[in-house]
Amino acid sequence: MKFLADFFPVLLFFIAYKLYDIYVATGVAIAATVVQCTFSWIKSRELPGMQLVTLAIILIFGGLTLLLRDELFIKLKPTVINWLFAAAFLLSQWLGQKTAIERLIGGKLTLPQPVWRRLNLAWSTFFVVLGGINLYVMYFFDSNTWVNFKLFGMLGLTLAFVIVQSVYLSRYVTETTSRSD
């Protein structure tokens, strides 16, 4: 459910773009992100850091797109967000007791510290690469291709990365079962 909620603004952006244009889609993405954050705030009385960063970036880059009527800004948004996440993950290697990925999923998984660090570096690298691919698609393809990539390409690459990560982590997962015979 959280996964769908996270992609709510992207999906609405895609639909609005297909029905109207990039400027309407940008306005819809801004509104959807504000609604998403409002619901999150009402539900838990807090906004996770990643959600807050995403809100700020969509307000800035989406606002510039609408104000200046220049789609370049909204197209840069995924790269900026991915590179900020990459920087945050990378910095967490040296700041604090836990890496960013350990803070995100550490309650669900117990891993040796070197594995957490490798996993964290893998996510940081993934975010850098994803931001770079966005730039490539943005500059070398038309807007329609970029919008399709934003929804399907980025989602597909993320799912593929999660699957590869799961295969890597599977060797560290031990099953504990309790039997009542």
Secondary structure, DSSP 8 states (H G I E B T S, - for coil): -HHHHHHHHHHHHHHHHHHS-HHHHHHHHHHHHHHHHHHHHHHHS---HHHHHHHHHIIIIIHHHHHHT-THHHHHHHHHHHHHHHHHHHHTTTSSSS-HHHHHHTTT----HHHHHHHHHHHHHHHHHHHHHHHHHHHHS-HHHHHHIIIIIHHHHHHHHHHHHHHHHHTT---------
